């Protein structure tokens, strides 16, 4: 991985906001319910290690990741005594590695338990597919058989059981309620519940309570983004977005009427126009569909024109600006906001994808809210 430390393009992550989002959620939870911070996909583009440190300081007691390598990165960076759950599939040949570093893994298929070769002890979370249709066992019989097989292998320990909701971020709760009912029915078949029972993602944790559960998997909301725009008006507290993305103009020039911009010459100046080139492109996660959207300059909208390039984009200016002027791609500029939701609406996607696409070559600068006025250091 090469990070662009010598380029005038950067992400700022406000760790105070991440902590505040966690603490505001923790206040709402029953006393015996813990928050596990979801830091998969490089902490949704925010940076896994720094976010994990902030989450721990805010009171998170565990972590959820998508792949084993993310869990190993946490262990290697000092998170030695906190539970870490890999939500995705782990290969049989990697079980020994998970056991060595005390990383919990998801059991979602009975066949996975056959012919496991490893020494030591391995914590298992059994995933029940109550209607998501992805990973998970589906029937009561499978659950009973899985628990029996785990109990009969002295190396395995059933640490948790969980499910995942397909529609928790929607106001229509009919399908959500069916999933809850199915999971509750599964729990009733257990002679003894494992240590951790968890169903709540960000949307569910913000809107509902589940007395049978004692862990919340706090993901997108930890970063200050709403799980869906549909439920934005019924959230219990205001989420504080933690990520901002900035760049600087590297060239400013005047076009004549009829001049073209970027690959394919798809943009044509209708009159004399001032334009600026910015050192960021689709290799950084600003995909080609950003064309036609806008950035902010001192609170003024400036349209992205022409095709987005791998490493550069071009914007149309209302008038001439000096080279080096800061441009806001995500965040606040002179009291005006451009959010991940705004971008997602233009791209016809969701805010998750907007931030997860941000490349690791973008340098990330971490700060607290108290340091905010000191920023834009380059």
Secondary structure, DSSP 8 states (H G I E B T S, - for coil): ----TTSSEEEEEEHHHHHHHHHHHHHHS-TT-EEEEE-HHHHHTT-HHHHHHHHHHHT--EEEESSHHHHHHHHHTT--SSEEEE-S---GGGHHHHHHTT-EEEE--GGGGTT----S-EEEEEEB-SSS-SSSB-SHHHHHHHHHHHHT-TTEEEEEEE---SSTTSS--HHHHHHHHHHHHHHHT-SS--SEEEEE-HHHHHH---TT--EEEE-GGGGT--S-GGGGGG-SS-----EEEEEEEEEEEEE-TT-EESGGG-EE-SS-EEEEEES--GGGT--GGGTT-EEEETTEEEEEES---SS-EEEEESS---TT-EEEEEEEETTEEE-HHHHHHHHTS-HHHHHHTS-TTSEEEEE-GGGGGG----
